[in-house]
Amino acid sequence: MNFSETVENFLVKLRMDDAFSNEDYEKIKFFLSNKIPEWKTAGIVPIEYVVDIVSLIDQLAGGSRFFDDETTLEVEDSCLEI
């Protein structure tokens, strides 16, 4: 899985289509759940992932006035989860 590409696809769908892609979000969660223990052990998060994670959190935290109620809740929940 290309993490950067998945994050980008997820954010494009979210911002351009006002749609929350559960499939992409599950891929992101799965990737992070596998990598975070490695990063904790190593004591460092590789920079190429930091940029994507910060961008993801920033975009999720920003919300949108164009989201319907369901999408708004999914975005809020995912922001807290990440």
Number of C-alpha atoms within 10 A of each C-alpha: 8 9 17 15 12 17 18 15 14 21 22 15 14 20 16 8 11 17 19 21 16 11 10 19 17 11 17 21 14 11 14 17 12 10 12 13 11 13 13 10 8 10 9 11 13 10 9 10 13 12 11 17 18 11 15 20 16 12 16 22 15 12 17 15 9 11 17 11 10 10 18 19 13 15 23 14 13 17 17 10 9 13
